[in-house]
């Protein structure tokens, strides 16, 4: 049931609440417009919009207005999120993971993102009215991600960490899942068009995200110099060296397969009513869904290819700073996760250490 018909709609490029009870939550529309004005990614604004939609729907069922929200109200909402059942997800209350969590529950990351959206909303309120009280309690200062962020080469502070709310749930830190060499080869063998081979190659051999691949323009691929200009998260631009084989595949695609079009995007729809238009994220998911079924590699998702690239770099002993630059990570601790995914390298170091220990005994 959609509480009082409340929903999220996009109007003229802006996201806002709609429905009979939307007038009670005009503040949400103003906040989402504020995020757009600050040049937040449209996907981020949309995600925050749906998070706040869930919060407003819950407030409507509890007959609580935004002005009446207290810390106690937020605690009740978080409890409701933890107890809620995700629509359409398989498994019931009796199906649990090895850690004891129900399979049909919201993940901690989802609940924390909702809390972040709510916290941003009330921070926006206090920014406009300093006399108002923010119901989201601030927790202890977030720990430093890495030592280099606390002090630079000249022992000066680079960036202050933000305070995190004490309402945040603990999130499990899981390692990225990479494909084995055999799995990656089998998945790539199922791609038959030059376009799909180029897309998979950019992810597997250059480490691009799926959104970065779809955002490439023809002018961004320097085939001769073997460089690609990539726009990553947060509109951060970086240059990525192109693998020689991938550069050749892209060149063949441009010469023999890419439809004639005025579009600047590199990868276009090859057939059907949308022929010649840019390939979308939904279209890319459809492509990989088909090839996972054909190859039998169920873990062959687009991001798994990027994880495989990161793992290969770690196993080759590439410097962490170089890996960070290639993968386009904002923080080096994100890159450091791939070191744990290099079992051959870790095992070799472990065996060498054990040999030295035995020699000393």
C-alpha positions in Angstrom: 0.0 0.0 0.0 1.3 3.5 -0.9 0.5 5.6 2.1 -1.9 8.4 1.1 -0.8 8.1 -2.5 2.6 9.6 -1.8 5.2 9.1 -4.6 8.3 10.5 -6.1 8.1 12.2 -9.6 10.6 13.9 -11.9 9.4 17.2 -13.3 11.5 19.3 -15.6 14.7 17.6 -14.4 13.9 18.0 -10.7 12.7 15.3 -8.3 9.8 16.1 -5.9 7.1 14.4 -3.9 3.6 14.1 -5.4 0.2 12.9 -4.2 -2.6 14.1 -2.0 -0.4 14.4 1.1 2.7 15.9 -0.7 1.8 19.3 0.6 2.8 18.2 4.1 6.4 17.5 2.9 7.3 20.6 0.7 10.5 20.8 2.7 11.7 17.6 1.0 11.2 19.2 -2.5 13.2 22.2 -1.4 16.0 20.0 -0.1 16.2 18.0 -3.3 16.3 21.2 -5.3 19.1 22.4 -3.0 21.1 19.3 -3.8 20.6 19.8 -7.5 21.7 23.4 -7.2 24.9 22.2 -5.5 25.6 20.0 -8.5 25.0 16.7 -6.9 24.7 13.8 -9.3 21.1 13.3 -10.6 21.4 9.7 -9.5 22.3 10.8 -5.9 19.4 13.3 -5.8 17.1 10.5 -7.1 18.4 8.0 -4.5 17.9 10.6 -1.6 14.5 11.3 -3.0 13.4 7.7 -2.6 15.0 7.4 0.8 13.1 10.5 2.0 9.9 9.1 0.3 10.2 6.0 2.5 10.6 8.2 5.6 7.7 10.5 4.7 5.4 7.5 4.0 6.2 6.2 7.4 5.6 9.6 9.0 2.2 9.6 7.3 1.2 6.3 8.8 2.3 7.5 12.2 0.5 10.9 11.7 3.7 12.8 12.5 4.8 15.9 10.6 8.4 16.8 9.7 8.3 19.6 12.3 7.4 17.1 15.0 10.3 14.7 14.3 12.5 14.0 17.3 15.3 11.6 18.0 12.8 9.2 19.5 10.9 9.4 16.2 14.0 8.5 14.3 14.7 5.5 16.6 11.2 4.2 15.8 11.7 4.7 12.1 15.1 2.8 12.1 13.4 0.0 14.1 10.7 -0.1 11.5 13.3 -0.3 8.7 15.1 -3.2 10.4 11.8 -5.1 10.8 10.4 -4.3 7.4 10.3 -6.9 4.6 11.8 -6.0 1.3 9.1 -6.2 -1.4 9.7 -8.9 -4.0 12.8 -10.4 -2.2 12.9 -14.2 -1.9 12.9 -15.8 1.5 10.7 -15.4 4.5 11.4 -14.7 8.2 12.6 -18.3 8.6 15.3 -18.0 5.9 18.5 -16.5 7.4 22.1 -16.0 6.4 25.0 -17.6 8.2 25.3 -14.5 10.3 21.7 -14.9 11.5 20.2 -12.0 9.5 16.9 -12.5 7.7 17.1 -12.7 3.9 14.1 -10.5 3.3 15.4 -7.6 5.4 16.9 -4.3 4.3 20.7 -4.2 4.3 22.5 -2.0 6.9 23.9 0.1 4.0 20.4 0.8 2.8 19.2 1.9 6.2 22.3 4.0 6.8 21.8 5.7 3.4 18.2 6.6 4.5 19.6 8.0 7.7 22.2 10.1 5.7 19.3 11.5 3.6 17.3 12.4 6.7 20.4 13.9 8.4 21.0 16.0 5.3 17.4 17.2 5.3 17.5 18.4 8.9 21.0 19.9 8.4 19.4 21.9 5.5 16.7 23.0 7.9 19.2 24.2 10.6 21.2 26.0 7.8 18.1 28.1 7.0 17.0 28.5 10.6 19.9 28.3 13.1 17.4 28.4 16.0 15.9 25.0 14.9 17.0 21.8 16.6 18.4 18.9 14.5 16.9 15.7 15.7 19.7 13.6 14.3 22.3 13.2 17.1 25.9 13.5 16.2 28.2 10.7 17.2 32.0 10.6 17.7 34.3 12.0 15.1 34.8 9.5 12.3 38.2 7.8 12.4 40.9 8.7 10.0 40.8 6.6 6.9 44.5 6.4 6.4 47.5 8.0 8.1 48.2 10.1 5.0 44.9 11.9 5.4 45.8 13.0 9.0 49.1 14.6 8.0 50.6 15.4 4.6 54.3 15.4 3.6 54.8 18.6 5.6 52.8 17.2 8.6 49.8 19.5 7.9 46.2 18.4 8.1 44.8 17.5 4.7 41.1 16.9 5.5 39.1 16.8 8.6 36.9 13.7 9.1 33.2 14.2 9.4 31.1 13.4 12.5 29.0 10.3 12.0 25.5 10.0 13.6 25.4 7.6 16.6 22.2 6.2 15.0 24.2 4.5 12.2 24.1 0.8 12.0 27.3 -1.3 11.9 28.1 -2.3 8.3 29.9 -5.5 7.4 33.0 -4.9 5.4 33.1 -7.5 2.6 35.8 -7.9 0.1 35.0 -7.4 -3.6 34.3 -10.6 -5.5 36.6 -11.3 -8.5 36.3 -13.9 -11.3 38.9 -16.5 -11.7 41.1 -16.5 -14.9 39.1 -19.4 -16.4 35.7 -17.7 -15.6 36.8 -14.4 -17.1 38.0 -16.1 -20.2 34.8 -18.2 -20.6 32.6 -15.1 -20.1 34.6 -13.1 -22.7 34.4 -16.0 -25.2 30.6 -15.6 -25.1 30.7 -12.1 -26.5 30.5 -12.1 -30.3 30.0 -8.4 -31.3 32.9 -6.0 -31.4 30.9 -3.5 -29.3 30.3 -6.0 -26.5 33.9 -7.2 -26.6 35.1 -3.7 -26.3 32.8 -3.0 -23.4 33.9 -6.1 -21.5 37.6 -5.4 -22.3 37.4 -1.9 -20.9 36.1 -3.3 -17.6 38.4 -6.3 -17.4 41.7 -4.9 -18.8 41.3 -1.2 -18.0 39.2 -1.3 -14.8 36.4 1.0 -15.9 33.1 1.1 -14.1 30.0 0.4 -16.2 28.8 4.1 -15.9 32.3 5.2 -17.1 32.1 2.9 -20.1 28.6 4.2 -21.1 29.8 7.8 -20.6 32.7 7.5 -23.0 32.5 9.7 -26.1 34.2 8.8 -29.4 36.7 11.6 -28.8 37.6 10.2 -25.4 39.3 7.1 -26.9 42.8 7.9 -28.2 43.4 4.7 -30.2 46.9 5.7 -31.4 48.2 6.9 -28.1 46.3 4.2 -26.3 44.7 6.5 -23.7 41.1 7.0 -22.6 39.7 10.1 -20.9 37.2 8.9 -18.2 34.7 10.8 -16.1 34.4 8.9 -12.8 32.4 9.4 -9.6 31.9 12.9 -8.5 32.7 14.1 -12.1 36.4 13.4 -11.4 38.3 13.0 -14.7 41.3 10.7 -15.1 43.3 9.3 -18.0 43.4 5.5 -18.2 45.9 3.6 -20.4 44.2 1.4 -23.0 45.3 -2.2 -23.3 46.6 -2.8 -26.8 44.1 -5.6 -27.6 41.2 -3.5 -26.2 42.3 -0.5 -28.4 42.3 -2.8 -31.5 38.8 -4.0 -30.7 37.5 -0.5 -30.3 39.1 0.5 -33.6 37.4 -2.4 -35.4 34.1 -1.5 -33.7 34.4 2.1 -34.9 35.3 1.1 -38.5 33.0 -1.9 -39.1 30.2 -2.1 -36.6 29.2 1.3 -35.0 26.0 2.6 -36.6 26.1 5.9 -38.4 24.8 8.5 -36.0 25.3 12.1 -34.9 25.6 10.9 -31.3 28.9 11.5 -29.6 28.7 8.5 -27.3 31.1 5.7 -28.2 28.8 2.8 -27.6 25.4 2.8 -29.4 22.5 0.5 -29.7 23.1 -1.7 -32.7 19.6 -2.7 -33.8 16.0 -2.2 -33.1 13.9 1.0 -32.9 16.6 2.7 -30.8 19.4 1.9 -33.3 22.0 4.6 -33.3 21.1 5.9 -29.8 23.5 5.7 -26.8 23.5 2.4 -25.0 21.8 2.7 -21.6 22.5 1.1 -18.2 19.4 -1.1 -18.6 20.7 -2.2 -22.0 24.1 -3.1 -20.6 22.5 -5.1 -17.8 20.4 -7.0 -20.4 23.6 -7.8 -22.4 25.4 -9.2 -19.4 22.3 -11.0 -18.2 22.2 -12.8 -21.5 25.9 -13.7 -21.5 25.8 -14.9 -17.9 23.1 -17.4 -19.0 25.0 -18.4 -22.1 28.3 -18.9 -20.4 27.0 -20.2 -17.1 29.2 -17.7 -15.2 26.5 -16.5 -12.8 29.0 -14.1 -11.1 29.8 -12.4 -14.4 28.4 -9.0 -13.5 29.9 -5.9 -15.0 31.5 -4.8 -11.7 33.0 -8.3 -11.2 35.2 -7.6 -14.3 36.5 -4.4 -12.6 37.2 -6.3 -9.4 39.1 -8.9 -11.5 41.2 -6.1 -12.9 42.0 -4.8 -9.4 42.9 -8.2 -8.2 45.2 -8.8 -11.1 47.0 -5.6 -10.3 47.4 -6.5 -6.7 48.8 -10.0 -7.6 51.3 -8.3 -10.0 52.6 -6.2 -7.1 51.5 -2.9 -8.6 52.1 0.1 -6.3 49.0 1.0 -4.2 49.1 4.7 -5.4 49.2 3.5 -9.0 46.3 1.2 -8.5 44.3 4.0 -6.9 44.9 6.2 -9.9 44.0 3.5 -12.4 40.8 2.5 -10.6 39.8 6.1 -9.9 39.3 5.7 -6.1 38.9 8.8 -4.0 40.5 7.1 -1.0 43.4 4.7 -0.9 41.7 2.5 1.7 39.2 1.5 -1.0 42.0 0.4 -3.2 43.7 -1.5 -0.3 40.8 -4.0 -0.3 42.2 -5.6 -3.4 45.4 -6.6 -1.7 43.3 -9.0 0.3 42.0 -10.4 -2.9 45.4 -11.5 -4.1 45.6 -15.0 -2.6 48.6 -16.1 -4.6 50.7 -13.0 -3.6 49.6 -13.3 0.0 50.3 -17.0 0.2 53.8 -16.5 -1.4 54.7 -13.9 1.2 53.3 -16.1 3.9 55.3 -19.2 2.7 58.5 -17.0 2.5 58.0 -15.7 6.0 57.4 -19.2 7.3 60.6 -20.4 5.6 62.6 -17.7 7.2 61.2 -18.5 10.6 62.0 -22.2 10.2 65.6 -21.3 9.1 66.1 -19.4 12.4 64.9 -22.2 14.6 
